Amino acid sequence: MQGSLSASAFATALRDLHLERRTGLLHCAQPGALRSLRFQRGEVVHVLSDQKDERLGETLLRLGVIDDEQLARATLVLVRDRKRLGPVLIELGVLNFGQLQQALGRHVRDIFERVLARPEGQLVYEAVNEDAMGADEVRPTLQTGDLVLEAARRVPAPDVKAALGDLSRPLGLGTGSGLLAATLKLTPSEGFLFSRIDGSSGRDALSLLPGDPAEAERSLLALISCGLACWGDARPAAPIRSDERPRVTRLPVVEGRMPPTPAAGFPAVNPEAATPVPAASPAPAPSPAPGPRAPEPAPAAPPRPDPDAEKREKQAELRKAIEEAHAALGRENHFEVLGLTREAKEAEVKDAYFRLAKRFHPDSCNDAALHDLKPKAEALFIRIGQAWDVLRNPKSRGDYESSLPRVRPVAGPAAPAAAPAGPPTPRTQAIQSEAAVARANESVRRAEKLLQEEKWWDAIQLFEEALPLASGNYPLRAHLGLARCFFKNPNWVKRGEEQLAKAAADFPKSAEPAVELARFYAGRGMKARALGQVRRALELKPEHEDAAALLAELEASGGGPPPEAPASRGGLLGKLLGRK
């Protein structure tokens, strides 16, 4: 199913997919936009768009269902946990199940209206196996039959006549029409016409409907499209075998967007038609013989340019940018993450955030060639959001700037160094060293406060900056704090364990690294590892109260993993696992 997109073609596609109970994606490639309706057994369960302002979150924001803060919190969770926005909104308590169903219905209606507002471009159906499609946890409160009705009502009059065909054929009721009529939103004309269908011809049925004949024909097309009526000689569609492997026809997408207009070089939908055909080799020269001279062989066709070369070049640039930015994540503060200096104005911060969020959005790695970079893009997207959340607010920005060292190297050419006034004296060096150590120790204390406030990214910045200069037990506290921050991100668990290993190596007589590991393993149900670490901690410090209490609870839990304490439950184990 593919061809030019028009009101009639769109209505026909909706009708066929709905009545034949198809599962797959109906792609509507319009000038400058790609929108898709996801069908499951003939019902529209989800819609997609490559336009940022048409995604579910932005649509709900525009409709006033959620606000900016709620969308920002949900976006961080869905990127981190790889969940859909709908379940995340329920999980955060922003919407309940019924409200989400209504919201999804409004989103489907919004994309549907945008397709019909400008019915031009290409229409392609991509069949998908039901097992591969998966099941939607929440479905919109929207009748697909109502969408079919609405699409049929907007078909131009000349196309209506062509779609109806021979009106002398007998017209009967569709299968299950009684139930459908009770659920669909019919107009008075459609309801009256439906009540007059008795097996006579379509022309006779239309003659009973007063008013404009063109509107009567449109009403009949709407009834046939949603399955309330059918021609007497119609045959039911062949059922789809569950073991049938669907033929997939994909839209020609360039960098996630369709070309601006079909006239500007819209490629053919049929992939076989776009496949370059190798030039035929010239025929061998015939043997000399009397008679007319043999024709010269035709010259070989010039090689066609590779249409994917530019796409591969852009993918290579994006790959390099993501890898370089991800490698610098742990070393950059909020300003450096956004590519700004501390003197950046509010407008510059906003521009930098939206530019980088668009560039490093996880959706930029949906292409198979970049799929392996998606976890890194997700980490970058979260980090950029954290920087924006702090720097866009004057108060939080001021607090953050006060926690940074007074001198911080920035990107760009280095300024010429001033002529030294002379070598510093030993006393001056000692004073400078003591001040740097004091600032580092103070940074550890600030980071621990941020950790209690669950500001993980801010705490990581201060901990890592303080580690090289901190003294006394502050390096140990920094290692432990970093580990706790890293354990909050499922993708950085390994980094958390590495921090505790460094702490154990640098402070071999301290029991705290082993206690932290025991807490972490206990929270994940890894009882054997938790027991090993907590016993090691008690060997180093037999009077360690938290370790002793954790050991008692682990041993009392029996042969299986320790039971998970509810989030609302108090108790020592809940405290040790970081639950409130």
Secondary structure, 3 states (H helix, E strand, C coil): CEEECCHHHHHHHHHHHHHCCCCEEEEEEECCEEEEEEEECCEEEEEEECCHHHCHHHHHHHCCCCCHHHHHHHHHHHHHHCCCHHHHHHHCCCCCHHHHHHHHHHHHHHHHHHHHHCCCCEEEEEECCHHHHCCCCCCCCCCHHHHHHHHHHCCCHHHHHHHHCCCCCEEEECCCHHHHHHHCCCCHHHHHHHHCCCCCEHHHHHHCCCCCHHHHHHHHHHHHHCCCEEECCCCCCCCCCCCCCCCCCCCCCECCECCCCHHHCCCCCCHHHHCCCCCCCCCCCCCCCCCCCCCCCCCCCCCCCCCCHHHHHHHHHHHHHHHHHHHCHHHCCHHHHCCCCCCCCHHHHHHHHHHHHHHCCHHHHCCHHHHHHHHHHHHHHHHHHHHHHHHCCHHHHHHHHHHCCCCCCCCCCCCCCCCCCCCCCHHHHHHHHHHHHHHHHHHHHHHHHHHHCCCHHHHHHHHHHHCCCCCCCHHHHHHHHHHHHHHCCHHHHHHHHHHHHHHHHHCCCCCHHHHHHHHHHHHCCCHHHHHHHHHHHHHHCCCCHHHHHHHHHHHHCCCCCCCCCCCCCCCHHHHHCCCC
